[in-house]
Amino acid sequence: MRNLFKTLVLVFLCHVLLAQNPQIIRGPYLQSISPTSGIICWRTDVPSSSQVSYGENLSAQKQKVNLPDLVTEHRVTIHHLSPNKKYYYSIGDGKTMSKPSEARYLKTVPALGSKQQVRIWALGDFGSGSANQKAVLQSIVAFTLKKRPDAWIWLGDNAYSNGKEEEYQARVFDVYQQDFFQNTALYPAPGNHDYAGKHDPALPPYFKIFSMPVNGEVGGLPSGAASYYSVNVGQVHLVSIDTELTEPSGNQLMDGKGLQFEWLERDLKANKLPWVIVYFHKPPYSKGSHDSDNESDMKRMRENVNPLFEKYRVDVVLAGHSHVYERTHPMRGHYGVNATFDPQKHVVAKEKSSNHYVVGKDGQGVIYLVNGSGGQLGGQKAEWPMKSSVYSNNKEGGSMIFDISQHRFEAQWVSSLGDVKDHFIIEK
């Protein structure tokens, strides 16, 4: 009788679960958008099958992908898309589907080699739940109203204070879901708060939430490691690397050796696109809330990894960690502390006009940006602002917009008040 009772209870529970309509409790959000494919992710409260219906017409989403496995973490890849096109989509289990929405779409990137301009939004140190986080978001919503980003990159410390599931939900997904997650391709990098100080990628929720293009499916060389990867967006090669990872060998990126460092060099060497942005968390130069003269990770990054950026003519290196905005001159060979900066030795640039650079056949120095005030804000160390800095701001939060075509790279730092406080152009 006891076994019969247990069986009846299990049958009853199964019927209850099967009868319950799954509710979407996270997402949808977009990953790995190529010219011909993309991944749509979401989470449900109970296990269900996964279906995406999609099409170029909002009211005629006739194409379908259905995955029968019952899961709560849904990841559906749609293929055979056309480059640079918008596809509206709905999600669900096939029986119950979300209502079509003008805001719910996937836009493929231009075909490889296309000369079309792309827009990239870069956000750092943001998931804090602060008033500044909300103000920075609203400033970018307004700034991109008529021209949306084609890609969204994160610079680490995405969810404070320990990158927990509940912190990602409350301070990241709940904040950006309506305006960006459901229609903007996301390419994140982790920070020390996402790792909660552990340096082991098996632990943080970050690596379970996001699907990284580690097999070179969106461009670049396969990395085989979710910590670091590269993608191509129009004429731009984006490289996301991890300053927090400690490999089984004990190596970190800033040691200038190990699997990640070796992959980074191979990837930069193989790139054929005209523009390169490398982004990660801990910057090689800062005098904001962190000091690159004194902090070992930042110092070793400058000494051991910056020469690689210079060797392969990276255009912009982008980081967070320090809760300020800082932009350097285009530089080469400045591996010492702030006081050793010498513009006669270290600035390699030809200015057409103020903040408008023209790259000659011998190249240009690397522009280093700290963009760490998307939520957190403020701080300064001795010698603020840096001698190598063109513009610094630790009073207002902000984030960056890049508009990039074949021969022109335009960068704007948009403050929390909605105005452009820093702006530069590179031409090749």
DAFEN-V111708 format. One record per backbone hydrogen bond with DSSP energy under -0.5 kcal/mol. NH is the residue of the N-H (numbers start at 1). CO is the residue of the C=O. E is the energy in kcal/mol with one decimal. If there is no record, write none. Layout:
nh:co:e
NH:CO:E
NH:CO:E
This chain:
nh:co:e
5:1:-2.7
6:2:-2.2
7:3:-2.4
8:4:-2.4
9:5:-2.3
10:6:-2.4
11:7:-2.5
12:8:-2.5
13:9:-2.6
14:10:-2.3
15:11:-2.1
16:12:-2.2
17:13:-2.6
18:14:-2.6
19:15:-2.1
20:16:-1.1
25:23:-0.6
25:43:-2.4
26:43:-1.3
28:41:-0.7
29:41:-2.2
30:181:-1.0
30:184:-0.6
31:39:-2.3
32:186:-0.5
34:32:-0.7
34:37:-2.4
38:78:-1.5
39:31:-2.6
40:76:-2.7
41:29:-2.9
42:74:-1.8
43:26:-2.5
44:72:-2.0
45:23:-1.8
48:71:-2.1
50:67:-2.6
51:92:-2.6
52:65:-2.4
53:90:-2.2
54:63:-2.8
55:88:-2.0
57:60:-0.5
60:57:-1.5
62:60:-1.5
63:54:-2.0
65:52:-2.1
67:50:-3.3
68:66:-0.5
71:48:-2.6
71:69:-0.7
74:42:-3.2
74:72:-0.8
76:40:-2.5
78:38:-2.6
81:36:-2.5
84:109:-1.3
85:82:-0.7
87:106:-2.8
88:55:-2.4
89:104:-1.6
90:53:-2.5
92:51:-1.5
93:96:-1.7
97:95:-0.5
98:91:-3.0
104:101:-1.2
105:103:-0.9
105:182:-0.6
106:87:-2.8
108:85:-2.3
108:106:-0.6
109:34:-0.8
114:111:-2.6
118:404:-2.5
120:402:-2.5
121:151:-2.4
122:400:-2.6
123:153:-2.4
125:156:-2.0
127:157:-0.6
128:126:-2.9
134:130:-1.5
135:131:-2.2
136:132:-2.8
137:133:-2.1
138:134:-2.4
139:135:-2.1
140:136:-1.7
141:137:-2.5
142:138:-2.1
143:139:-2.0
144:140:-2.4
145:142:-1.0
150:119:-3.4
151:119:-1.2
152:185:-2.3
153:121:-2.9
154:187:-1.1
155:123:-1.9
156:189:-0.5
160:127:-2.8
163:159:-1.7
168:164:-2.6
169:165:-2.3
170:166:-2.4
171:167:-2.4
172:168:-1.1
173:168:-2.8
174:169:-2.7
176:172:-2.6
177:173:-1.7
180:176:-2.5
181:176:-2.0
182:177:-1.3
183:180:-1.7
184:180:-1.4
186:30:-1.5
187:152:-2.9
195:191:-1.5
196:192:-0.7
197:192:-1.6
198:195:-1.5
203:200:-1.9
204:200:-0.7
205:163:-0.6
207:204:-1.1
208:205:-1.8
209:205:-2.1
210:206:-1.8
212:210:-0.7
214:212:-2.0
216:213:-0.9
218:219:-0.5
219:216:-1.4
223:214:-1.6
224:214:-2.3
225:228:-0.5
228:225:-1.4
229:240:-2.0
231:238:-2.4
232:218:-3.2
233:236:-2.7
236:233:-1.9
237:275:-2.7
238:231:-2.9
238:236:-0.7
239:277:-2.4
240:229:-2.5
241:239:-0.6
241:279:-2.3
243:241:-0.6
246:199:-1.7
247:245:-0.5
247:251:-2.8
250:247:-2.8
255:252:-2.1
256:253:-2.2
257:252:-0.6
262:258:-2.4
263:259:-2.4
264:260:-2.6
265:261:-2.1
266:262:-2.0
267:263:-2.9
268:264:-2.6
269:265:-2.2
270:266:-1.9
271:267:-1.2
275:235:-1.5
277:237:-2.2
278:316:-2.1
279:239:-2.9
280:318:-1.9
283:281:-0.6
283:320:-0.5
288:290:-0.7
292:286:-2.4
292:290:-0.6
294:291:-0.9
295:291:-2.2
296:294:-0.5
299:295:-2.4
300:296:-3.0
301:297:-1.8
302:298:-2.1
303:299:-2.2
304:300:-2.8
305:301:-2.0
306:301:-1.6
308:305:-1.2
309:305:-1.5
310:306:-2.2
311:307:-2.4
312:308:-1.9
313:310:-1.3
314:309:-2.5
315:276:-1.3
316:276:-1.7
317:367:-2.5
318:278:-2.8
319:369:-2.1
320:281:-1.7
322:320:-2.7
324:322:-2.1
325:393:-2.1
326:370:-1.8
327:391:-2.1
328:368:-2.0
329:388:-1.9
331:366:-2.3
332:346:-2.1
335:333:-1.2
340:337:-1.8
341:338:-1.8
345:342:-1.1
346:342:-3.1
347:343:-1.3
348:330:-2.1
348:346:-0.6
349:347:-0.5
352:350:-0.5
352:356:-3.4
353:356:-1.2
356:353:-2.3
357:425:-3.1
358:350:-2.9
359:427:-3.1
360:358:-0.5
360:363:-0.6
363:360:-1.8
365:348:-3.2
366:331:-2.7
367:315:-2.0
368:366:-0.6
369:317:-3.1
370:326:-2.5
371:319:-3.3
371:369:-0.6
372:324:-2.3
374:124:-2.2
375:125:-1.0
375:376:-0.5
376:125:-2.5
378:323:-2.6
381:287:-2.6
384:381:-1.5
389:386:-1.2
390:327:-3.7
391:327:-1.2
393:325:-2.5
398:373:-1.2
399:414:-1.8
400:122:-2.3
401:412:-2.6
402:120:-2.7
403:410:-2.7
404:118:-2.8
404:402:-0.5
405:408:-2.7
406:115:-0.7
409:426:-2.6
410:403:-2.5
411:424:-2.9
412:401:-2.4
413:422:-2.7
414:399:-2.7
414:412:-0.7
415:413:-0.6
415:419:-2.9
416:397:-2.1
418:415:-2.0
421:413:-2.0
421:419:-0.8
422:413:-1.1
424:411:-2.0
425:355:-2.2
426:409:-2.6
427:357:-2.4
428:407:-2.0
